[in-house]
Amino acid sequence: MSISSFARSVLRPLLRSAAVPRSIGTISTLESEEQFDEAFQGSTPTVIDFYADWCGPCKQLSPILKQAIEDHPQQVNLLMVNVDDFGDIAHEFDVMSIPAVKLVKEGSVQAGFVGSKPADKVAAFLDEQLK
């Protein structure tokens, strides 16, 4: 399934649904596929961090992303997805290398990047995408 068809068939309907209230500015690690579905309810943009526990650059990027989300209160959520546990989800998002970051906004992936980035670059990425 391509990301655009995934966005149309799964994300867009979930974003329009308000069945489960979700707080804004949350940071969570994916524990189940059901939690993944719930992550996109509401209209708050969600940054997805695809990572693995054994990945050195992932370990560098994780605290930078978490701080960037905390620096943008009430604007965006962060969902950490371990590719070793949720390979199917990573595949649906065309993740080929990690760390991979995708920003889901208005029912589709709006932007993203691959690899570790310094804090100022991550902050600039979020600032640009959350305008």
C-alpha positions in Angstrom: 0.0 0.0 0.0 1.5 3.4 -0.9 1.6 6.1 1.6 -0.9 8.2 -0.3 -3.4 5.3 -0.4 -2.6 4.5 3.3 -3.3 8.2 4.1 -6.5 8.2 2.2 -7.8 4.9 3.6 -6.6 5.0 7.2 -5.2 8.3 8.3 -7.7 10.8 6.8 -10.8 9.1 8.3 -9.1 8.8 11.7 -8.1 12.5 11.6 -11.7 13.4 11.1 -12.9 11.3 14.0 -13.1 12.7 17.4 -14.1 9.4 19.1 -11.1 9.3 21.4 -9.8 12.6 22.8 -6.0 13.0 22.5 -4.0 15.4 24.5 -1.7 17.7 22.5 2.0 17.7 22.9 2.3 14.0 24.0 5.3 11.9 23.5 4.7 8.2 23.4 6.3 4.9 22.2 4.1 2.7 20.1 3.0 -0.4 22.0 0.3 -1.8 19.7 -1.2 -1.4 16.3 -4.4 -0.1 18.0 -2.4 2.6 19.7 -1.0 3.6 16.2 -4.6 4.0 15.0 -5.5 6.2 18.0 -2.4 8.4 17.5 -4.0 10.1 14.5 -7.4 10.9 15.9 -8.0 14.6 16.1 -6.3 17.3 14.1 -3.0 17.6 15.9 0.0 17.0 13.7 2.1 14.0 14.7 5.8 13.4 14.2 6.6 9.8 13.8 10.2 8.7 14.7 11.1 5.4 13.2 14.0 3.9 15.2 15.6 0.8 16.5 17.2 0.2 19.9 20.5 -0.9 18.3 20.8 2.2 16.1 23.4 4.7 17.2 22.1 7.7 15.2 18.6 6.9 16.5 19.9 7.2 20.0 21.3 10.6 19.2 18.2 11.9 17.5 15.6 10.7 20.1 16.4 13.2 22.9 16.7 16.0 20.3 13.2 15.2 18.9 11.7 14.9 22.4 13.1 18.3 23.4 11.9 19.8 20.1 8.3 18.5 20.8 8.5 19.9 24.3 9.6 23.3 22.9 6.4 23.3 20.7 3.7 22.8 23.4 0.1 22.4 22.3 1.2 22.1 18.6 2.4 18.6 17.8 2.6 15.0 19.2 5.5 12.6 18.9 5.1 8.9 18.3 8.2 6.6 18.6 7.9 3.5 16.4 10.5 0.7 16.8 11.0 -0.8 13.3 12.0 -4.1 14.8 8.6 -4.4 16.5 6.4 -2.7 13.9 8.1 -3.5 10.5 4.8 -3.5 8.7 4.1 0.1 9.7 7.6 1.2 8.8 7.1 -0.5 5.4 3.8 1.3 4.8 5.6 4.6 5.4 8.4 3.6 3.0 11.1 3.7 5.7 14.3 2.3 4.2 16.8 3.8 6.6 16.7 4.8 10.2 16.3 7.1 12.0 13.4 8.3 9.7 11.1 11.1 10.8 7.7 11.7 9.2 5.3 14.5 10.0 1.7 13.5 9.5 -0.6 16.5 9.2 -4.1 16.8 7.7 -4.3 13.1 6.9 -1.0 12.6 5.0 2.7 12.7 5.4 3.7 16.4 4.8 7.4 16.2 5.3 10.2 14.2 6.8 13.9 13.5 6.9 16.3 10.6 7.4 19.3 10.5 9.6 20.3 12.2 12.8 20.2 16.0 12.8 21.4 18.6 15.2 18.9 20.3 17.5 18.8 23.6 15.5 17.9 21.7 12.3 15.2 19.7 14.0 13.7 22.9 15.5 13.8 24.6 12.1 12.1 21.6 10.6 9.3 21.8 13.1 9.0 25.5 12.9 8.6 25.3 9.1 6.1 22.5 9.2 3.9 23.9 12.0 3.4 27.4 10.4 
